């Protein structure tokens, strides 16, 4: 099972089998490191737990022992540890998340699944019906292709941290801490006792759905690549909806976007004008982000804003944004038309380290045929669902330019 590129940063150089383990919780230590807490999918037959930190894996026979060590080492506080223990103990121990990862890798499952997609039949794997959606998981290879296409099309899948936590609980908890190294003398206080408590963030489950339609002359044609068609179209639909939510989401019925007033990115600069941005204000926005975050920072804006900023000139008529349009002040420029334009009161430009925006996948893409719904049009329909959440866990890592409101 794949985790996102940014999440893989915390599990670098690992060979963890995610068909055997799942991520129970993640405690962020600093920009480059986090304690990743892994639990077994099948504890009745393989009751082994892992804690991964700074390239090293630590195994435990029981969750209680693992949590005791993490609390003693100040990696978790007692409240967080107890919550994770309760979360694991309340899960369905026969199959974490209701997903049989062994079955979806089989050629038999793939054959039945695609026959069902073509004919509208119910797949002969009723026990694979996903707990939270009632749909069917893509076969493993199709799921991999979909994830690759989604990461290529979706802006935030490229710059954010993507992690999977497919379990039965309605919430998971990530933790953020601002601890730094300390010099200590002989006989001084153990540095571990000075570690700050983690700040917990609740990650819930938001359901995103889309319907794809296809003419029956194609869905019934064995020469037509229905796998490529569905993975491509679903990736485009979900990527567009995800980016809109990860930018402007309200946190109620969608993930919490970076532009959220209370829990989104911090305001780095407020423009002097209501409908224009100066290059000096862009420079101030750049330096409003701490150097620790600037090294991995990117600019985020829509096409219209980029075009306006690209045209800014000095008093001698020289362009202020020099060089490639894909880079500004030596940092990449990422275009998303989900960002607002330059109008009074909006936040049209964001700059910072977006790896601190976490996308947590609670359920990967599941699909169900809807042939009867579109039968009168000689079409086959396919309902796709994914369940996920997202939020910026360190608001100071990303700063936005706030346009002045109209008087």
C-alpha positions in Angstrom: 0.0 0.0 0.0 1.3 3.4 -0.9 1.7 6.4 1.4 2.3 9.8 -0.1 5.7 11.1 -1.0 5.7 13.7 1.8 4.6 11.1 4.4 7.3 8.8 3.1 9.8 11.4 4.2 9.1 10.4 7.8 9.5 6.7 6.8 12.5 7.1 4.6 14.7 4.0 4.0 12.0 1.7 5.3 10.7 -1.6 3.9 7.4 -1.7 5.9 4.7 -3.9 4.5 1.5 -1.8 4.7 -0.6 -4.9 3.9 0.5 -6.1 7.4 0.7 -2.8 9.3 -1.3 0.4 9.3 -0.5 3.9 10.7 -2.2 4.2 14.1 -0.9 7.7 14.8 1.9 10.1 13.9 3.7 12.5 16.3 5.6 15.3 14.5 8.9 16.1 16.2 10.3 18.7 13.9 10.4 19.6 10.2 12.2 16.4 9.2 11.2 13.8 11.7 8.1 12.2 13.2 7.4 9.2 15.4 5.2 6.9 13.2 3.2 4.5 15.2 2.3 1.3 13.4 -0.2 -1.3 14.5 -0.9 -4.8 13.0 -3.8 -5.3 10.7 -4.2 -8.9 12.0 -3.3 -8.9 15.7 -4.8 -12.3 16.3 -2.2 -13.9 14.1 0.7 -11.3 14.2 0.4 -9.2 17.3 3.5 -7.0 16.6 3.7 -3.2 16.9 6.3 -0.8 15.5 7.5 2.7 16.3 9.5 4.3 13.5 11.8 7.3 14.3 14.8 8.8 12.6 15.3 5.8 10.3 15.1 3.2 13.1 12.3 0.8 13.8 11.5 -0.4 17.3 9.3 -3.4 17.8 7.0 -4.2 20.7 4.9 -7.2 21.5 2.0 -5.2 23.0 0.5 -1.8 22.4 0.7 -1.0 26.2 4.4 -1.6 26.2 5.0 0.6 23.1 3.0 3.4 24.6 4.8 3.2 27.9 8.1 3.6 26.1 6.9 6.5 24.1 5.5 8.3 27.1 8.7 7.7 29.1 10.7 9.1 26.3 8.4 12.2 26.0 7.4 11.3 22.5 3.8 11.2 23.5 1.9 12.5 26.6 -0.2 10.1 28.6 -3.5 11.5 27.3 -2.4 10.9 23.7 -1.1 7.4 24.4 -4.3 6.3 26.2 -6.4 7.7 23.3 -4.4 5.6 20.8 -4.7 2.5 23.0 -8.5 2.9 23.2 -8.7 3.6 19.5 -6.8 0.3 18.7 -8.8 -1.7 21.2 -12.1 -0.5 19.8 -11.3 -1.6 16.2 -12.5 -4.6 14.4 -9.6 -7.0 15.0 -10.4 -9.3 12.0 -9.6 -6.7 9.4 -8.5 -3.1 10.3 -10.7 -0.8 8.2 -12.7 -3.5 6.6 -10.1 -4.0 3.9 -8.8 -7.4 2.8 -5.5 -6.3 1.2 -4.6 -9.9 0.3 -7.7 -10.4 -1.7 -7.5 -7.2 -3.8 -4.1 -8.2 -5.0 -5.4 -11.4 -6.5 -6.1 -11.9 -10.2 -9.5 -13.5 -9.3 -10.7 -10.4 -7.5 -9.5 -8.2 -10.5 -11.4 -10.4 -13.0 -14.7 -10.3 -11.0 -14.4 -6.6 -10.3 -13.9 -5.6 -13.9 -16.7 -7.9 -15.1 -19.0 -6.2 -12.6 -17.9 -2.8 -13.9 -18.7 -3.8 -17.5 -22.0 -5.7 -16.9 -23.2 -3.9 -13.7 -23.2 -7.2 -11.8 -22.5 -7.3 -8.1 -18.9 -8.5 -7.5 -18.6 -12.0 -6.0 -16.8 -10.6 -3.0 -19.5 -9.3 -0.8 -17.2 -9.2 2.2 -15.1 -6.6 0.5 -17.8 -4.0 0.6 -16.2 -1.2 2.4 -17.5 -0.3 5.8 -17.9 3.5 5.3 -19.0 3.7 1.7 -20.7 0.4 0.7 -18.6 0.4 -2.5 -15.8 -1.9 -3.7 -12.1 -1.2 -3.6 -10.2 -1.0 -6.9 -8.0 -4.0 -7.5 -4.5 -3.3 -6.2 -2.9 -2.5 -9.6 -5.8 -0.2 -10.7 -5.6 1.5 -7.3 -1.9 2.1 -7.8 -2.5 3.7 -11.2 -5.3 5.9 -9.8 -3.0 7.1 -7.0 -0.3 8.0 -9.5 -2.6 9.9 -11.7 -4.2 11.7 -8.8 -0.8 12.8 -7.5 0.2 14.0 -11.0 -3.1 16.0 -11.6 -3.7 17.3 -8.0 -1.6 20.3 -6.8 -1.8 19.5 -3.1 -1.0 15.8 -3.5 2.4 17.1 -4.9 3.2 19.6 -2.1 1.5 18.3 1.0 2.1 15.4 3.3 -0.2 12.4 2.4 -0.7 9.6 4.9 -3.1 6.7 5.1 -5.0 5.7 8.3 -7.7 3.3 7.2 -9.3 2.2 10.5 -12.7 2.1 12.1 -12.3 5.2 14.4 -14.0 8.4 13.4 -10.9 10.4 14.5 -7.1 10.1 14.5 -4.7 12.4 16.2 -1.5 14.0 14.8 0.9 15.8 17.1 3.1 18.8 16.5 6.0 20.0 18.6 8.5 22.8 18.4 11.3 21.2 20.4 14.9 22.1 19.7 18.2 20.5 20.8 19.8 21.7 24.0 23.3 21.9 25.4 23.5 20.3 28.9 26.3 20.1 31.4 27.4 17.3 33.7 24.7 16.6 36.2 22.2 18.8 34.4 18.6 18.0 33.9 17.9 15.3 31.4 17.0 17.0 28.2 14.0 14.7 27.7 12.3 16.2 30.7 12.3 19.6 29.1 10.4 18.5 26.0 7.2 20.4 25.2 4.0 18.5 25.1 2.6 17.8 21.7 -0.3 19.8 20.3 -3.1 17.4 19.2 -5.1 17.9 16.0 -8.3 16.0 15.4 -8.5 14.5 11.9 -12.0 13.4 10.9 -13.6 11.8 7.9 -15.1 13.7 5.0 -16.7 11.8 2.1 -16.0 13.0 -1.5 -18.1 11.4 -4.3 -18.2 11.6 -8.1 -20.1 9.9 -10.9 -18.5 8.9 -14.2 -20.7 8.0 -17.2 -19.7 5.9 -20.1 -21.6 4.8 -23.3 -22.6 1.2 -23.2 -20.9 0.6 -26.6 -17.6 1.3 -24.8 -18.3 -0.3 -21.4 -19.4 -3.6 -23.1 -16.4 -3.6 -25.5 -13.7 -5.9 -24.2 -11.1 -4.0 -26.3 -11.9 -0.8 -24.6 -9.5 0.0 -21.7 -12.1 0.7 -19.0 -9.5 0.6 -16.3 -7.5 3.4 -17.8 -10.7 5.4 -18.5 -12.1 5.2 -15.0 -8.7 5.8 -13.2 -8.1 8.8 -15.4 -11.5 10.5 -15.1 -11.9 9.8 -11.4 -8.4 11.2 -10.8 -9.3 14.5 -12.6 -12.6 14.9 -10.8 -11.3 14.2 -7.4 -8.1 16.2 -7.8 -10.1 19.3 -8.7 -12.5 18.9 -5.8 -9.6 18.1 -3.3 -7.6 21.1 -4.3 -10.6 23.4 -3.9 -11.2 22.0 -0.4 -7.6 22.0 0.7 -7.4 25.7 -0.2 -10.9 27.1 0.7 -12.5 24.3 2.8 -14.5 25.2 5.9 -13.6 22.2 8.1 -17.3 21.3 8.6 -18.4 19.4 5.6 -15.0 19.6 3.8 -11.4 19.5 5.0 -9.9 22.6 6.6 -8.3 24.7 3.9 -5.2 26.8 4.1 -7.2 30.0 3.7 -9.5 29.2 6.7 -9.7 32.4 8.9 -9.0 30.7 12.2 -7.1 27.5 11.5 -5.5 28.2 8.2 -2.2 30.0 7.2 -1.1 33.1 9.0 -1.3 36.5 7.4 2.2 37.6 6.4 1.4 40.8 4.6 -1.7 43.0 4.1 -1.7 44.9 0.8 -1.8 48.7 0.8 -4.2 48.8 -2.1 -7.5 46.9 -2.4 -7.0 45.6 -6.0 -3.3 45.5 -6.7 -0.1 43.9 -5.3 3.3 45.5 -5.3 6.6 43.6 -5.7 7.7 45.0 -2.4 4.7 43.3 -0.8 5.8 40.0 -2.4 9.3 40.5 -0.9 7.8 41.1 2.5 5.7 38.0 2.2 8.8 36.0 1.4 10.6 37.2 4.4 7.6 36.8 6.7 8.2 33.1 6.5 10.9 31.8 8.8 14.2 30.6 7.1 13.5 27.1 8.4 10.4 26.9 6.3 11.7 28.9 3.3 14.1 26.1 2.3 11.2 23.9 1.2 8.7 26.7 0.4 6.7 27.2 -2.7 4.4 30.0 -4.0 0.8 29.2 -4.6 -1.5 31.4 -6.7 -3.9 31.2 -9.6 -3.1 31.8 -13.3 -4.6 35.3 -13.4 -2.6 36.5 -10.3 0.6 35.0 -11.8 0.0 36.9 -15.1 -0.6 40.2 -13.2 2.5 39.8 -11.0 4.6 38.7 -14.0 3.8 42.0 -15.7 5.0 44.3 -12.8 7.8 46.7 -13.9 10.1 49.1 -12.2 10.3 52.8 -13.0 12.7 52.1 -15.8 10.3 49.7 -17.4 12.2 46.5 -16.4 10.2 43.5 -15.3 10.5 42.8 -11.6 9.7 39.1 -11.9 12.8 38.0 -13.8 13.7 34.6 -15.1 11.4 31.6 -15.5 7.6 32.0 -14.8 7.9 28.8 -12.8 10.2 30.3 -10.2 10.0 33.5 -8.1 12.8 34.5 -5.8 14.4 31.1 -6.5 11.3 29.2 -5.1 8.9 27.2 -7.3 5.6 28.8 -8.3 2.6 26.4 -8.2 -0.5 27.3 -10.0 -4.0 26.4 -8.7 -7.1 28.1 -10.0 -8.8 27.2 -6.8 -6.9 30.2 -5.3 -8.8 33.5 -5.3 -8.0 36.4 -7.6 -6.8 39.8 -6.6 -10.0 41.5 -5.3 -10.7 43.3 -2.0 -10.6 41.1 1.1 -9.2 37.9 -0.5 -5.9 36.0 0.0 -4.6 35.5 -3.5 -1.0 34.5 -2.8 0.4 31.9 -0.3 4.0 31.1 0.4 5.5 28.5 2.6 6.3 24.9 3.4 3.1 23.0 2.4 4.4 19.7 3.7 2.9 20.9 7.0 -0.5 20.5 5.4 -1.6 16.9 6.1 -3.9 14.9 3.9 -5.1 11.9 5.7 -6.7 9.2 3.6 -9.4 7.3 5.7 -10.6 5.2 2.7 -9.1 4.9 -0.7 -11.2 5.1 -3.9 -14.1 2.7 -3.9 -16.5 2.3 -6.9 -19.9 0.9 -7.6 -21.7 0.5 -11.0 -24.9 2.5 -11.5 -26.1 1.0 -14.7 -29.8 1.1 -14.1 -29.7 4.8 -13.3 -28.6 5.7 -16.8 -30.0 2.8 -18.7 -32.5 5.0 -20.6 -29.6 6.9 -22.0 -27.7 3.8 -23.1 -25.0 4.7 -20.6 -23.2 3.0 -17.7 -22.6 5.0 -14.5 -20.0 4.5 -11.9 -20.1 6.1 -8.4 -16.7 6.7 -6.8 -16.1 7.6 -3.2 -13.1 8.5 -1.1 -13.0 9.4 2.6 -10.3 11.8 3.7 -9.4 14.9 5.7 -6.8 17.6 5.6 -5.5 20.5 7.7 -2.5 22.7 8.2 -0.9 21.5 11.4 1.6 24.4 11.7 0.0 27.6 10.5 3.3 29.6 10.8 4.8 27.4 8.1 2.6 29.0 5.4 1.9 32.8 5.1 -0.7 34.5 2.9 -1.0 37.9 1.4 -4.2 39.5 2.5 -5.8 42.1 0.2 -7.2 45.1 2.0 -10.9 45.3 2.2 -12.8 47.8 0.2 -13.8 50.9 2.1 
